[in-house]
Amino acid sequence: MCLFQLREVALIMKTISSRSIVVLDEPCQGTSLQEGVPLAWALCEALAQTKAFVFVATHLHPLTKLANVYPRIIK
């Protein structure tokens, strides 16, 4: 994840509310699966604990398993 993406994520997490709509297109793009999956997983977990509507488009298939952990997540 590049510095620009980290700054965007930090801003999202700082300002997110129940009225927010967050759209993430390929979080952790440009990282290896070994590095990208844990980063994207942690980000999605943090977003799942908010009351915002979050849509994530990703090629990181392990993230679909989040739906087994968090009932609010739909794959």
Backbone as ProteinMPNN parsed JSONL, in Angstrom:
{"seq_chain_A": "MCLFQLREVALIMKTISSRSIVVLDEPCQGTSLQEGVPLAWALCEALAQTKAFVFVATHLHPLTKLANVYPRIIK", "coords_chain_A": {"N_chain_A": [[0.864, -1.163, 0.0], [0.66, 2.132, -0.897], [1.991, 5.307, 0.235], [0.201, 7.392, -0.336], [-2.272, 6.001, -0.489], [-2.433, 5.089, 2.145], [-2.708, 7.503, 3.494], [-5.209, 8.296, 2.52], [-6.843, 6.257, 3.573], [-6.464, 6.736, 6.296], [-7.698, 9.248, 6.504], [-10.334, 8.547, 5.805], [-10.986, 6.81, 7.947], [-10.825, 8.578, 10.044], [-12.883, 10.383, 9.59], [-15.233, 9.003, 9.143], [-18.716, 8.162, 9.369], [-22.053, 7.247, 10.443], [-23.497, 8.062, 8.324], [-21.935, 7.856, 6.137], [-20.748, 6.766, 2.936], [-18.601, 4.478, 1.705], [-16.42, 3.67, -0.833], [-14.261, 1.334, -1.984], [-11.831, 0.598, -4.288], [-10.038, -1.998, -5.249], [-8.335, -2.316, -2.76], [-5.081, -2.138, -1.364], [-3.8, -2.495, -3.733], [-1.243, -3.411, -5.966], [0.37, -4.656, -4.182], [1.846, -7.711, -2.982], [0.064, -10.862, -2.721], [0.615, -12.015, -0.285], [1.307, -9.846, 1.329], [-0.747, -8.023, 0.811], [-3.295, -9.165, 1.438], [-3.46, -9.45, 4.365], [-3.323, -6.71, 5.072], [-5.516, -5.54, 3.69], [-7.532, -7.07, 4.831], [-7.455, -6.257, 7.528], [-8.165, -3.567, 7.191], [-10.761, -3.844, 6.12], [-11.995, -5.138, 8.267], [-11.898, -3.105, 10.193], [-13.538, -1.212, 8.942], [-15.905, -2.659, 8.873], [-16.735, -2.556, 11.449], [-17.826, -0.129, 11.74], [-20.701, 2.021, 11.225], [-21.127, 2.747, 8.686], [-21.971, 2.545, 5.149], [-20.3, 0.333, 3.173], [-18.547, -0.458, 0.265], [-16.6, -2.782, -1.385], [-14.434, -3.495, -3.963], [-12.505, -6.072, -5.146], [-9.695, -8.17, -6.008], [-8.694, -9.88, -4.262], [-9.38, -12.73, -3.178], [-9.432, -14.136, -0.64], [-10.626, -12.281, 1.061], [-13.337, -12.619, 0.896], [-14.025, -14.37, 2.866], [-14.487, -12.884, 5.081], [-17.176, -12.514, 5.304], [-18.033, -14.716, 6.672], [-17.321, -14.163, 9.214], [-18.305, -11.682, 9.959], [-21.584, -10.811, 10.199], [-22.795, -8.668, 8.883], [-21.51, -8.361, 6.516], [-21.694, -8.918, 3.089], [-21.118, -11.093, 0.435]], "CA_chain_A": [[0.0, 0.0, 0.0], [1.526, 3.303, -0.995], [1.762, 6.353, 1.229], [-1.026, 8.108, -0.702], [-3.408, 5.177, -0.078], [-2.491, 5.1, 3.603], [-3.265, 8.803, 3.907], [-6.644, 8.263, 2.223], [-7.472, 5.371, 4.56], [-6.449, 7.449, 7.576], [-8.739, 10.28, 6.429], [-11.631, 7.864, 5.859], [-11.23, 6.309, 9.302], [-10.96, 9.725, 10.943], [-14.091, 11.159, 9.319], [-16.359, 8.12, 8.829], [-19.881, 8.248, 10.248], [-23.16, 6.372, 10.032], [-24.047, 8.618, 7.078], [-20.894, 7.725, 5.116], [-20.676, 5.702, 1.941], [-17.193, 4.296, 1.382], [-16.201, 2.771, -1.961], [-12.844, 1.006, -2.143], [-11.542, -0.15, -5.506], [-8.753, -2.688, -5.148], [-7.456, -1.903, -1.659], [-3.766, -2.793, -1.351], [-3.392, -2.74, -5.114], [0.191, -3.288, -6.174], [1.109, -5.428, -3.189], [1.74, -9.158, -3.181], [-1.023, -11.457, -1.954], [1.119, -12.257, 1.07], [1.254, -8.579, 2.065], [-1.996, -7.308, 0.574], [-4.452, -9.754, 2.106], [-3.584, -9.023, 5.767], [-3.604, -5.263, 5.14], [-6.895, -5.312, 3.263], [-8.392, -7.713, 5.834], [-7.507, -5.361, 8.692], [-8.934, -2.393, 6.791], [-12.17, -4.235, 6.011], [-12.486, -5.377, 9.624], [-12.116, -1.799, 10.828], [-14.712, -0.605, 8.315], [-17.079, -3.461, 9.245], [-17.13, -2.194, 12.808], [-18.497, 1.173, 11.686], [-22.088, 1.947, 10.765], [-21.152, 3.264, 7.315], [-22.155, 1.596, 4.054], [-18.98, 0.156, 2.559], [-18.496, -1.344, -0.895], [-15.207, -3.08, -1.707], [-14.166, -4.298, -5.16], [-11.153, -6.583, -4.96], [-9.321, -9.468, -6.574], [-8.158, -10.639, -3.134], [-10.463, -13.653, -2.851], [-9.566, -14.475, 0.778], [-11.464, -11.304, 1.761], [-14.733, -13.073, 0.92], [-14.223, -15.104, 4.116], [-14.951, -11.939, 6.1], [-18.625, -12.705, 5.437], [-18.239, -15.773, 7.659], [-16.978, -13.611, 10.536], [-19.154, -10.503, 10.219], [-22.88, -11.014, 9.546], [-23.18, -7.5, 8.07], [-20.778, -8.391, 5.239], [-22.309, -9.746, 2.04], [-20.185, -11.263, -0.687]], "C_chain_A": [[0.91, 1.225, 0.0], [1.122, 4.363, 0.04], [0.475, 7.126, 0.949], [-2.257, 7.323, -0.253], [-3.552, 5.161, 1.437], [-3.072, 6.407, 4.123], [-4.773, 8.847, 3.654], [-7.397, 7.418, 3.243], [-7.532, 6.065, 5.918], [-7.536, 8.524, 7.595], [-10.129, 9.658, 6.509], [-11.943, 7.446, 7.288], [-11.432, 7.446, 10.3], [-12.321, 10.412, 10.795], [-15.341, 10.314, 9.087], [-17.482, 8.283, 9.853], [-20.947, 7.287, 9.741], [-23.799, 6.852, 8.733], [-23.075, 8.489, 5.912], [-21.165, 6.564, 4.167], [-19.219, 5.635, 1.513], [-17.094, 3.289, 0.24], [-14.7, 2.58, -2.12], [-12.678, 0.153, -3.391], [-10.13, -0.7, -5.394], [-7.872, -2.157, -4.017], [-6.182, -2.739, -1.686], [-3.314, -3.204, -2.744], [-1.883, -2.547, -5.235], [1.025, -4.003, -5.126], [0.981, -6.912, -3.532], [0.55, -9.672, -2.378], [-0.623, -11.631, -0.493], [1.055, -10.99, 1.925], [-0.11, -7.914, 1.967], [-3.184, -7.845, 1.334], [-4.537, -9.328, 3.573], [-3.891, -7.532, 5.921], [-5.06, -4.977, 4.796], [-7.88, -5.915, 4.265], [-8.57, -6.791, 7.036], [-8.335, -4.114, 8.379], [-10.424, -2.728, 6.735], [-12.771, -4.531, 7.384], [-12.791, -4.057, 10.338], [-13.36, -1.13, 10.257], [-15.992, -1.35, 8.694], [-17.584, -3.111, 10.637], [-17.757, -0.805, 12.879], [-19.936, 0.96, 11.249], [-22.235, 2.488, 9.344], [-21.495, 2.154, 6.334], [-20.832, 1.526, 3.321], [-19.099, -0.836, 1.412], [-17.035, -1.524, -1.267], [-15.155, -3.949, -2.96], [-12.717, -4.756, -5.073], [-10.943, -7.893, -5.709], [-8.735, -10.371, -5.485], [-9.262, -11.561, -2.598], [-10.545, -14.063, -1.378], [-10.448, -13.496, 1.563], [-12.931, -11.73, 1.803], [-15.042, -13.846, 2.198], [-14.626, -14.19, 5.272], [-16.453, -12.088, 6.332], [-18.956, -13.809, 6.44], [-18.021, -15.269, 9.086], [-17.934, -12.498, 10.927], [-20.487, -10.648, 9.472], [-23.316, -9.856, 8.645], [-22.536, -7.522, 6.689], [-21.453, -9.385, 4.291], [-21.3, -9.871, 0.92], [-20.922, -11.465, -1.978]], "O_chain_A": [[1.825, 1.325, 0.817], [0.043, 4.3, 0.629], [-0.257, 7.475, 1.875], [-3.189, 7.904, 0.302], [-4.666, 5.213, 1.958], [-3.841, 6.412, 5.085], [-5.527, 9.371, 4.474], [-8.459, 7.814, 3.723], [-8.546, 5.986, 6.612], [-8.223, 8.688, 8.603], [-11.004, 10.18, 7.199], [-13.04, 7.7, 7.786], [-12.14, 7.281, 11.294], [-12.851, 10.959, 11.763], [-16.414, 10.871, 8.855], [-17.236, 8.51, 11.038], [-20.758, 6.602, 8.736], [-24.566, 6.116, 8.112], [-23.362, 8.965, 4.814], [-21.728, 5.536, 4.544], [-18.665, 6.616, 1.018], [-17.624, 2.182, 0.336], [-13.96, 3.535, -2.359], [-13.314, -0.893, -3.528], [-9.153, 0.047, -5.438], [-6.795, -1.615, -4.267], [-6.224, -3.928, -2.002], [-2.539, -4.147, -2.907], [-1.323, -1.614, -4.659], [2.254, -3.961, -5.175], [0.096, -7.305, -4.292], [0.079, -8.998, -1.461], [-1.428, -11.42, 0.415], [0.778, -11.065, 3.122], [-0.579, -7.308, 2.931], [-4.003, -7.071, 1.83], [-5.6, -8.878, 4.001], [-4.644, -7.146, 6.814], [-5.751, -4.261, 5.522], [-8.939, -5.341, 4.52], [-9.687, -6.57, 7.504], [-9.117, -3.661, 9.214], [-11.251, -1.975, 7.248], [-13.933, -4.209, 7.633], [-13.819, -3.921, 11.002], [-14.148, -0.545, 11.0], [-17.051, -0.734, 8.821], [-18.748, -3.353, 10.956], [-18.171, -0.358, 13.949], [-20.337, -0.161, 10.939], [-23.353, 2.665, 8.859], [-21.334, 0.972, 6.637], [-20.301, 2.551, 2.894], [-19.674, -1.914, 1.563], [-16.309, -0.546, -1.445], [-15.766, -5.016, -3.006], [-11.807, -3.937, -4.942], [-11.891, -8.621, -6.001], [-8.328, -11.498, -5.763], [-9.986, -11.199, -1.67], [-11.648, -14.319, -0.896], [-10.963, -13.85, 2.623], [-13.688, -11.257, 2.65], [-16.208, -13.965, 2.576], [-15.058, -14.667, 6.321], [-16.945, -11.821, 7.429], [-20.053, -13.826, 6.996], [-18.486, -15.882, 10.046], [-18.325, -12.384, 12.089], [-20.511, -10.611, 8.242], [-24.125, -10.052, 7.738], [-22.959, -6.792, 5.792], [-21.738, -10.527, 4.652], [-20.697, -8.883, 0.501], [-20.297, -11.624, -3.027]]}, "name": "protein", "num_of_chains": 1, "seq": "MCLFQLREVALIMKTISSRSIVVLDEPCQGTSLQEGVPLAWALCEALAQTKAFVFVATHLHPLTKLANVYPRIIK"}
